[in-house]
Amino acid sequence: MTENQPQQPQPQPGQNAQGPEGPERTQQLPMYGQHQQQQYAPQGGQPRLDSGPQGQRQGQYPAGGGTYPQFGPQGTHQGTSPGPNWPLGPQQVTATAPKPKRRLGLAAVALTALLVGTAGGVGGAAVYSASNDHSTNTPSVTAPLNGNQAAPASAPDGSVQSAAAKVLPSVVKIAVASQQGQATGSGIVISKDGLIVTNNHVVAGAGQGATLTVILNDGRSVPATVKGTDPLTDLAVIHANATDLTPATLGQSGRLAVGQGVVAIGSPFGLEATVTSGIVSALNRPVTSGDQQQDSTTVFPAIQTDAAINPGNSGGALIDLAGQVVGINSAIKTAGGSGQSEGGNIGLGFAIPIDQAKPIIDELVAKGKATHARLGVTVGDAQSSDGLTNGARLGEVTSGGAADKAGLQSGDVVTAVDGKAIASGDALVAAVRSHRPGDQVKLTVTRSGKTQTITATLGSDNGNPTG
């Protein structure tokens, strides 16, 4: 069944896709090292609520990254190296020889210059030698300190340090090697015997002939296999060959509040065990991301955060300051446009809420696939006379589906679900996908200029989102 939504004008490269043309599109976090360039996806058609990602967006979706630049030039010598006879220099016997204490002052100046040079990357051996010219009991300034180092500061409860310490052992790096190349992402340990949740797009390339490796927090590398995937929610579960892992504690995303502190942990650009912090910027943000290679689109009600998230963070943990996982990092908004290399963090990252992920994870572990709520309609954006979107306009209603049984009609405009405003077709898709089959939802509907409330019992796609 195809989408009834009329085609919208395509934005030009570099244009912001917000405004009359509809909501912004974001990109899935690509895995580092897979591709050289990306394009930000312009808006295409709308997805449908009853059959998954058929409303494919047009444009090129990002799927990779570039290579690391060098970290910078080596340090240069600062200051002037002393001569071979330093610190006293050659002696000259004259009637006006300088006093000894003045000579010592000159030696101190020379030592200062040499230490500055050491900070720039040279002179270490000279310091060691000069320090032992006068006494073999004088310790080297370059020798490691023993016994007097300060202990690490204790981490107070509720701090980023404390939260990160609790979860770092449970976040892993995932490496995929196939005929198309190599790439990395992140994952979260959910069982002692090796179950790990990640994004579907992290392991999508781990098909026949590909190898999947998990790099644990303690440095070990173990092989892994894919246990189940769900492209519709961009979730996957893999099984690592290990029995002594530390599972993370899963929290409740429904208790999050805008402005609350959160921490992201993962392997951006392959840099494992990276910790960044920020706040919850928004909740229930309708996010559309896609993978052109898989010809799929994902719409989910995301947690938006300004914690730095970059390619390679995909599948990693978003945690609260109690050290509990509240989201699975999945997508970012980049400023890159056509012809530009892959963009990085600009403070707009998105995570799948853990409340939505939990039932999908359970089904993937048990059956290898997942079911999703279905309303049974096609959907597009409703526009007001000034061209702004003001709800979700229903298209074709599937006979016998949840919408049909509830009395919804083609042309109805849904403006709220359970009292929460719906501003677009994507917002309605995201709201429905935040529920489970069998849930009841109250829809605020405008029909022929009149507003009414309709209760619908959501159906199920029975694990076949495209059927």
Buried (B, 14 or more C-beta within 10 A) or exposed (E): EEBBBEEBEBBEEEEEBEEEBBBBBBBBBBBBBBBEBBBBBBBBBBBBBBBBBBBBBBBBBBBBBBEEEEEEEEEEBBBEBBEEEBBEBEEEEEEEEEEEEEBEEBBEEBBEBBBBBBEEEBBBEBBEEBBEEEEEEEEEEEEEEEEEEEEEEEBEEEBBBBBBEBBBBBBBBBBBBBEBEBBBBBBBBBBEEBBBBBBBBBBBBBEEEBEBBBBBBEEEEBEBEBBBBBBBBBBBBBBBEBEEBBBBEBBEBEEBEEEBBBBBBBBBBBBBBBBBBBBBBEBBBBBBBBBBBBEBBBBBBBBBBBBBBBBBBBBBBBBBBEBBBBBBBBBBBBEBBBEBEBBBBBBBBBBBBBBBBBBBBEBBBEEBBBBBBBBBBBBBBBBEEEEEBBBBBBBBBBEEBBBBBBEBBEEBBBBBBEEEEBBBBBBBBBBBBBBBBEEEBEBBBBBEEEEEEBEBEBBBBEBEBEE
